[in-house]
Amino acid sequence: MTVAEAVHRQAEEVAVARLRKARGLLASVAPAERRVIEETAYAVAAAVAECLLDEAEGNALLRDVLENGLPPVAESPAVALLPGSS
């Protein structure tokens, strides 16, 4: 699986989880409106995934995170920015 495929898959999983969590609220919505809400949630998730991938093209840190996951906290470049870490 490519990084792009993994990012899109994760985004879709987030949309599914959020829709599942909102199931109670969506129960009171007409079926046609519910479909529009669901389609919108998936479209937003796909757009966020594309935005992340586009941003990663020019951001080495983001690209590395998308390709390799987050490093352990002790190895994170952000740790050097914390007070008392020097």
LUMKOL-850631 format. One record per atom (N, C-alpha, C, O, CB): residue in three letters; atom name; x, y, z. Coordinates in nm, 3 decimals, decimal comma. Glycine has a CB too. Example, Ala and Ser with C-alpha at 12.3 -4.5 7.8 and 13.67 -1.06 7.14 Angstrom:
2
   rest   atom         x         y         z
    ALA      N     1,319    -0,569     0,780
    ALA     CA     1,230    -0,450     0,780
    ALA      C     1,320    -0,330     0,780
    ALA      O     1,424    -0,332     0,846
    ALA     CB     1,131    -0,447     0,905
    SER      N     1,285    -0,225     0,708
    SER     CA     1,367    -0,106     0,714
    SER      C     1,290     0,003     0,787
    SER      O     1,341     0,114     0,804
    SER     CB     1,408    -0,060     0,572
This chain:
86
   rest   atom         x         y         z
    MET      N     0,085    -0,118     0,000
    MET     CA     0,000     0,000     0,000
    MET      C     0,090     0,124     0,000
    MET      O     0,186     0,133     0,076
    MET     CB    -0,097     0,000     0,123
    THR      N     0,057     0,218    -0,086
    THR     CA     0,135     0,342    -0,090
    THR      C     0,099     0,432     0,027
    THR      O    -0,001     0,411     0,095
    THR     CB     0,112     0,415    -0,224
    VAL      N     0,182     0,533     0,049
    VAL     CA     0,155     0,629     0,155
    VAL      C     0,022     0,700     0,127
    VAL      O    -0,059     0,719     0,217
    VAL     CB     0,270     0,732     0,167
    ALA      N     0,001     0,739     0,001
    ALA     CA    -0,124     0,808    -0,035
    ALA      C    -0,245     0,720    -0,007
    ALA      O    -0,345     0,767     0,047
    ALA     CB    -0,122     0,849    -0,183
    GLU      N    -0,236     0,593    -0,042
    GLU     CA    -0,347     0,501    -0,016
    GLU      C    -0,371     0,487     0,135
    GLU      O    -0,485     0,483     0,180
    GLU     CB    -0,318     0,363    -0,078
    ALA      N    -0,262     0,479     0,211
    ALA     CA    -0,276     0,465     0,357
    ALA      C    -0,338     0,590     0,419
    ALA      O    -0,421     0,579     0,509
    ALA     CB    -0,138     0,437     0,421
    VAL      N    -0,298     0,707     0,372
    VAL     CA    -0,354     0,832     0,424
    VAL      C    -0,503     0,840     0,392
    VAL      O    -0,584     0,877     0,477
    VAL     CB    -0,278     0,954     0,366
    HIS      N    -0,538     0,806     0,269
    HIS     CA    -0,680     0,808     0,231
    HIS      C    -0,760     0,704     0,309
    HIS      O    -0,874     0,731     0,350
    HIS     CB    -0,695     0,782     0,080
    ARG      N    -0,702     0,589     0,330
    ARG     CA    -0,773     0,485     0,406
    ARG      C    -0,796     0,532     0,550
    ARG      O    -0,904     0,514     0,605
    ARG     CB    -0,693     0,352     0,404
    GLN      N    -0,694     0,590     0,610
    GLN     CA    -0,707     0,640     0,747
    GLN      C    -0,813     0,750     0,754
    GLN      O    -0,893     0,753     0,848
    GLN     CB    -0,572     0,694     0,799
    ALA      N    -0,814     0,838     0,657
    ALA     CA    -0,914     0,945     0,655
    ALA      C    -1,055     0,887     0,645
    ALA      O    -1,146     0,934     0,712
    ALA     CB    -0,887     1,041     0,536
    GLU      N    -1,071     0,787     0,563
    GLU     CA    -1,203     0,723     0,551
    GLU      C    -1,243     0,655     0,682
    GLU      O    -1,359     0,661     0,722
    GLU     CB    -1,202     0,620     0,437
    GLU      N    -1,147     0,592     0,748
    GLU     CA    -1,176     0,528     0,877
    GLU      C    -1,218     0,632     0,982
    GLU      O    -1,305     0,605     1,064
    GLU     CB    -1,052     0,450     0,927
    VAL      N    -1,156     0,749     0,978
    VAL     CA    -1,195     0,855     1,070
    VAL      C    -1,339     0,899     1,040
    VAL      O    -1,418     0,917     1,132
    VAL     CB    -1,098     0,976     1,060
    ALA      N    -1,371     0,915     0,912
    ALA     CA    -1,508     0,955     0,875
    ALA      C    -1,608     0,850     0,921
    ALA      O    -1,713     0,884     0,976
    ALA     CB    -1,519     0,975     0,722
    VAL      N    -1,577     0,723     0,901
    VAL     CA    -1,667     0,615     0,944
    VAL      C    -1,687     0,622     1,095
    VAL      O    -1,800     0,611     1,143
    VAL     CB    -1,610     0,477     0,903
    ALA      N    -1,579     0,639     1,170
    ALA     CA    -1,589     0,643     1,316
    ALA      C    -1,672     0,763     1,362
    ALA      O    -1,753     0,750     1,454
    ALA     CB    -1,448     0,649     1,378
    ARG      N    -1,652     0,878     1,299
    ARG     CA    -1,728     0,997     1,339
    ARG      C    -1,876     0,981     1,304
    ARG      O    -1,962     1,022     1,381
    ARG     CB    -1,671     1,123     1,271
    LEU      N    -1,905     0,922     1,188
    LEU     CA    -2,045     0,899     1,151
    LEU      C    -2,109     0,799     1,247
    LEU      O    -2,225     0,815     1,286
    LEU     CB    -2,055     0,849     1,005
    ARG      N    -2,034     0,697     1,284
    ARG     CA    -2,086     0,598     1,379
    ARG      C    -2,117     0,664     1,513
    ARG      O    -2,219     0,635     1,575
    ARG     CB    -1,984     0,482     1,398
    LYS      N    -2,029     0,753     1,556
    LYS     CA    -2,049     0,823     1,682
    LYS      C    -2,172     0,915     1,676
    LYS      O    -2,239     0,936     1,777
    LYS     CB    -1,924     0,904     1,719
    ALA      N    -2,200     0,968     1,558
    ALA     CA    -2,314     1,059     1,541
    ALA      C    -2,442     0,985     1,504
    ALA      O    -2,543     1,048     1,472
    ALA     CB    -2,283     1,164     1,435
    ARG      N    -2,439     0,853     1,507
    ARG     CA    -2,554     0,774     1,464
    ARG      C    -2,683     0,817     1,532
    ARG      O    -2,787     0,827     1,466
    ARG     CB    -2,528     0,627     1,492
    GLY      N    -2,679     0,843     1,662
    GLY     CA    -2,799     0,884     1,735
    GLY      C    -2,856     1,014     1,681
    GLY      O    -2,977     1,028     1,664
    GLY     CB    -2,768     0,899     1,882
    LEU      N    -2,768     1,110     1,655
    LEU     CA    -2,814     1,237     1,600
    LEU      C    -2,867     1,221     1,458
    LEU      O    -2,965     1,285     1,420
    LEU     CB    -2,699     1,339     1,601
    LEU      N    -2,804     1,134     1,381
    LEU     CA    -2,846     1,114     1,242
    LEU      C    -2,976     1,036     1,231
    LEU      O    -3,039     1,037     1,125
    LEU     CB    -2,737     1,042     1,166
    ALA      N    -3,015     0,968     1,337
    ALA     CA    -3,139     0,889     1,333
    ALA      C    -3,261     0,977     1,310
    ALA      O    -3,362     0,932     1,256
    ALA     CB    -3,155     0,810     1,462
    SER      N    -3,252     1,102     1,352
    SER     CA    -3,366     1,192     1,338
    SER      C    -3,367     1,265     1,203
    SER      O    -3,458     1,344     1,176
    SER     CB    -3,367     1,293     1,450
    VAL      N    -3,268     1,239     1,120
    VAL     CA    -3,256     1,306     0,991
    VAL      C    -3,318     1,217     0,882
    VAL      O    -3,306     1,094     0,886
    VAL     CB    -3,106     1,339     0,957
    ALA      N    -3,383     1,280     0,787
    ALA     CA    -3,443     1,205     0,675
    ALA      C    -3,334     1,129     0,601
    ALA      O    -3,220     1,176     0,591
    ALA     CB    -3,518     1,301     0,578
    PRO      N    -3,367     1,010     0,548
    PRO     CA    -3,267     0,927     0,480
    PRO      C    -3,190     1,001     0,369
    PRO      O    -3,069     0,984     0,357
    PRO     CB    -3,333     0,806     0,420
    ALA      N    -3,258     1,081     0,291
    ALA     CA    -3,190     1,154     0,184
    ALA      C    -3,089     1,254     0,241
    ALA      O    -2,978     1,269     0,189
    ALA     CB    -3,292     1,228     0,095
    GLU      N    -3,129     1,321     0,348
    GLU     CA    -3,037     1,416     0,412
    GLU      C    -2,920     1,343     0,477
    GLU      O    -2,808     1,392     0,475
    GLU     CB    -3,111     1,500     0,516
    ARG      N    -2,947     1,226     0,535
    ARG     CA    -2,840     1,148     0,597
    ARG      C    -2,737     1,108     0,491
    ARG      O    -2,617     1,113     0,517
    ARG     CB    -2,899     1,022     0,666
    ARG      N    -2,783     1,069     0,372
    ARG     CA    -2,690     1,034     0,265
    ARG      C    -2,602     1,153     0,228
    ARG      O    -2,482     1,138     0,206
    ARG     CB    -2,766     0,985     0,142
    VAL      N    -2,662     1,272     0,221
    VAL     CA    -2,585     1,393     0,190
    VAL      C    -2,481     1,418     0,299
    VAL      O    -2,367     1,452     0,269
    VAL     CB    -2,679     1,515     0,175
    ILE      N    -2,520     1,403     0,423
    ILE     CA    -2,427     1,422     0,535
    ILE      C    -2,313     1,321     0,526
    ILE      O    -2,196     1,357     0,542
    ILE     CB    -2,499     1,408     0,670
    GLU      N    -2,346     1,196     0,500
    GLU     CA    -2,242     1,092     0,489
    GLU      C    -2,150     1,119     0,372
    GLU      O    -2,028     1,109     0,385
    GLU     CB    -2,307     0,953     0,475
    GLU      N    -2,206     1,154     0,257
    GLU     CA    -2,124     1,184     0,139
    GLU      C    -2,032     1,303     0,166
    GLU      O    -1,917     1,306     0,124
    GLU     CB    -2,213     1,212     0,016
    THR      N    -2,085     1,402     0,238
    THR     CA    -2,005     1,520     0,272
    THR      C    -1,891     1,482     0,366
    THR      O    -1,779     1,529     0,350
    THR     CB    -2,093     1,628     0,336
    ALA      N    -1,921     1,398     0,464
    ALA     CA    -1,816     1,355     0,558
    ALA      C    -1,704     1,283     0,484
    ALA      O    -1,586     1,307     0,512
    ALA     CB    -1,875     1,263     0,666
    TYR      N    -1,739     1,196     0,391
    TYR     CA    -1,637     1,124     0,314
    TYR      C    -1,560     1,219     0,222
    TYR      O    -1,439     1,204     0,204
    TYR     CB    -1,701     1,012     0,232
    ALA      N    -1,629     1,316     0,163
    ALA     CA    -1,563     1,412     0,076
    ALA      C    -1,466     1,499     0,155
    ALA      O    -1,355     1,527     0,108
    ALA     CB    -1,666     1,500     0,004
    VAL      N    -1,506     1,542     0,274
    VAL     CA    -1,417     1,622     0,358
    VAL      C    -1,295     1,540     0,399
    VAL      O    -1,182     1,590     0,397
    VAL     CB    -1,493     1,673     0,484
    ALA      N    -1,317     1,416     0,437
    ALA     CA    -1,205     1,329     0,475
    ALA      C    -1,106     1,313     0,359
    ALA      O    -0,985     1,320     0,379
    ALA     CB    -1,256     1,190     0,521
    ALA      N    -1,158     1,291     0,239
    ALA     CA    -1,071     1,276     0,122
    ALA      C    -0,996     1,406     0,094
    ALA      O    -0,878     1,403     0,057
    ALA     CB    -1,154     1,235    -0,002
    ALA      N    -1,062     1,520     0,110
    ALA     CA    -0,997     1,649     0,087
    ALA      C    -0,887     1,675     0,189
    ALA      O    -0,781     1,727     0,155
    ALA     CB    -1,100     1,761     0,091
    VAL      N    -0,912     1,639     0,314
    VAL     CA    -0,809     1,655     0,418
    VAL      C    -0,689     1,566     0,386
    VAL      O    -0,575     1,609     0,400
    VAL     CB    -0,866     1,620     0,559
    ALA      N    -0,715     1,444     0,343
    ALA     CA    -0,607     1,354     0,305
    ALA      C    -0,524     1,413     0,191
    ALA      O    -0,401     1,410     0,195
    ALA     CB    -0,663     1,215     0,264
    GLU      N    -0,591     1,466     0,090
    GLU     CA    -0,520     1,527    -0,023
    GLU      C    -0,439     1,649     0,022
    GLU      O    -0,327     1,670    -0,024
    GLU     CB    -0,620     1,568    -0,133
    CYS      N    -0,496     1,727     0,112
    CYS     CA    -0,425     1,844     0,164
    CYS      C    -0,298     1,802     0,238
    CYS      O    -0,192     1,863     0,221
    CYS     CB    -0,517     1,925     0,258
    LEU      N    -0,309     1,698     0,320
    LEU     CA    -0,191     1,647     0,391
    LEU      C    -0,084     1,599     0,293
    LEU      O     0,034     1,629     0,310
    LEU     CB    -0,231     1,531     0,485
    LEU      N    -0,126     1,526     0,192
    LEU     CA    -0,032     1,475     0,093
    LEU      C     0,033     1,588     0,014
    LEU      O     0,153     1,585    -0,012
    LEU     CB    -0,102     1,377    -0,003
    ASP      N    -0,046     1,688    -0,023
    ASP     CA     0,010     1,804    -0,094
    ASP      C     0,110     1,879    -0,007
    ASP      O     0,217     1,917    -0,053
    ASP     CB    -0,102     1,899    -0,139
    GLU      N     0,074     1,899     0,120
    GLU     CA     0,163     1,970     0,213
    GLU      C     0,292     1,890     0,235
    GLU      O     0,399     1,949     0,249
    GLU     CB     0,091     1,994     0,347
    ALA      N     0,281     1,759     0,238
    ALA     CA     0,398     1,674     0,261
    ALA      C     0,501     1,684     0,148
    ALA      O     0,619     1,658     0,169
    ALA     CB     0,356     1,530     0,277
    GLU      N     0,455     1,721     0,030
    GLU     CA     0,549     1,735    -0,082
    GLU      C     0,655     1,841    -0,053
    GLU      O     0,769     1,828    -0,097
    GLU     CB     0,474     1,772    -0,211
    GLY      N     0,618     1,946     0,021
    GLY     CA     0,713     2,052     0,052
    GLY      C     0,757     2,056     0,197
    GLY      O     0,826     2,150     0,238
    GLY     CB     0,655     2,182     0,015
    ASN      N     0,717     1,957     0,275
    ASN     CA     0,748     1,957     0,417
    ASN      C     0,808     1,821     0,453
    ASN      O     0,737     1,722     0,467
    ASN     CB     0,620     1,987     0,503
    ALA      N     0,940     1,819     0,468
    ALA     CA     1,011     1,693     0,492
    ALA      C     0,966     1,625     0,621
    ALA      O     0,957     1,502     0,626
    ALA     CB     1,161     1,718     0,496
    LEU      N     0,939     1,703     0,726
    LEU     CA     0,898     1,645     0,853
    LEU      C     0,762     1,576     0,839
    LEU      O     0,744     1,463     0,886
    LEU     CB     0,892     1,753     0,963
    LEU      N     0,668     1,643     0,777
    LEU     CA     0,536     1,583     0,756
    LEU      C     0,546     1,460     0,666
    LEU      O     0,483     1,358     0,693
    LEU     CB     0,439     1,685     0,695
    ARG      N     0,625     1,470     0,560
    ARG     CA     0,645     1,355     0,469
    ARG      C     0,701     1,235     0,546
    ARG      O     0,656     1,122     0,528
    ARG     CB     0,740     1,393     0,353
    ASP      N     0,799     1,262     0,634
    ASP     CA     0,858     1,154     0,712
    ASP      C     0,755     1,091     0,806
    ASP      O     0,751     0,969     0,820
    ASP     CB     0,978     1,207     0,793
    VAL      N     0,673     1,174     0,869
    VAL     CA     0,569     1,122     0,960
    VAL      C     0,469     1,037     0,882
    VAL      O     0,430     0,930     0,928
    VAL     CB     0,496     1,237     1,032
    LEU      N     0,428     1,084     0,765
    LEU     CA     0,332     1,007     0,686
    LEU      C     0,392     0,874     0,639
    LEU      O     0,322     0,773     0,632
    LEU     CB     0,285     1,089     0,566
    GLU      N     0,519     0,876     0,606
    GLU     CA     0,585     0,755     0,556
    GLU      C     0,623     0,658     0,667
    GLU      O     0,615     0,536     0,649
    GLU     CB     0,708     0,792     0,477
    ASN      N     0,664     0,711     0,783
    ASN     CA     0,722     0,626     0,888
    ASN      C     0,649     0,629     1,021
    ASN      O     0,684     0,554     1,112
    ASN     CB     0,862     0,665     0,911
    GLY      N     0,549     0,713     1,034
    GLY     CA     0,479     0,728     1,162
    GLY      C     0,554     0,824     1,251
    GLY      O     0,664     0,869     1,219
    GLY     CB     0,463     0,591     1,231
    LEU      N     0,494     0,853     1,363
    LEU     CA     0,558     0,944     1,458
    LEU      C     0,673     0,874     1,529
    LEU      O     0,661     0,757     1,566
    LEU     CB     0,455     0,996     1,561
    PRO      N     0,784     0,945     1,549
    PRO     CA     0,895     0,885     1,623
    PRO      C     0,859     0,879     1,772
    PRO      O     0,770     0,951     1,817
    PRO     CB     1,026     0,964     1,602
    PRO      N     0,928     0,795     1,848
    PRO     CA     0,907     0,797     1,993
    PRO      C     0,934     0,939     2,044
    PRO      O     1,018     1,010     1,989
    PRO     CB     1,001     0,693     2,065
    VAL      N     0,866     0,979     2,147
    VAL     CA     0,875     1,117     2,196
    VAL      C     1,019     1,158     2,222
    VAL      O     1,058     1,269     2,187
    VAL     CB     0,792     1,132     2,324
    ALA      N     1,099     1,072     2,282
    ALA     CA     1,238     1,107     2,316
    ALA      C     1,321     1,136     2,192
    ALA      O     1,420     1,208     2,200
    ALA     CB     1,303     0,994     2,395
    GLU      N     1,282     1,081     2,076
    GLU     CA     1,357     1,101     1,953
    GLU      C     1,297     1,210     1,865
    GLU      O     1,352     1,242     1,760
    GLU     CB     1,363     0,973     1,875
    SER      N     1,188     1,267     1,906
    SER     CA     1,118     1,367     1,825
    SER      C     1,199     1,496     1,818
    SER      O     1,254     1,540     1,919
    SER     CB     0,979     1,394     1,882
    PRO      N     1,207     1,558     1,699
    PRO     CA     1,275     1,688     1,688
    PRO      C     1,208     1,794     1,775
    PRO      O     1,274     1,890     1,815
    PRO     CB     1,277     1,734     1,544
    ALA      N     1,081     1,778     1,804
    ALA     CA     1,010     1,876     1,886
    ALA      C     1,060     1,876     2,030
    ALA      O     1,046     1,977     2,100
    ALA     CB     0,860     1,848     1,884
    VAL      N     1,118     1,766     2,076
    VAL     CA     1,167     1,759     2,213
    VAL      C     1,276     1,863     2,235
    VAL      O     1,287     1,918     2,345
    VAL     CB     1,222     1,617     2,245
    ALA      N     1,354     1,891     2,134
    ALA     CA     1,461     1,992     2,148
    ALA      C     1,405     2,130     2,174
    ALA      O     1,476     2,217     2,224
    ALA     CB     1,547     1,995     2,021
    LEU      N     1,278     2,153     2,142
    LEU     CA     1,216     2,283     2,163
    LEU      C     1,159     2,299     2,303
    LEU      O     1,124     2,410     2,343
    LEU     CB     1,106     2,304     2,062
    LEU      N     1,150     2,191     2,378
    LEU     CA     1,093     2,196     2,513
    LEU      C     1,192     2,260     2,610
    LEU      O     1,313     2,237     2,600
    LEU     CB     1,055     2,054     2,561
    PRO      N     1,141     2,340     2,705
    PRO     CA     1,230     2,401     2,806
    PRO      C     1,303     2,291     2,885
    PRO      O     1,244     2,189     2,921
    PRO     CB     1,148     2,493     2,903
    GLY      N     1,429     2,313     2,909
    GLY     CA     1,508     2,220     2,987
    GLY      C     1,556     2,098     2,911
    GLY      O     1,611     2,005     2,972
    GLY     CB     1,430     2,176     3,103
    SER      N     1,537     2,095     2,778
    SER     CA     1,577     1,977     2,702
    SER      C     1,721     1,985     2,653
    SER      O     1,773     1,887     2,599
    SER     CB     1,485     1,958     2,585
    SER      N     1,785     2,100     2,672
    SER     CA     1,922     2,113     2,621
    SER      C     2,025     2,058     2,715
    SER      O     2,145     2,062     2,684
    SER     CB     1,953     2,256     2,593
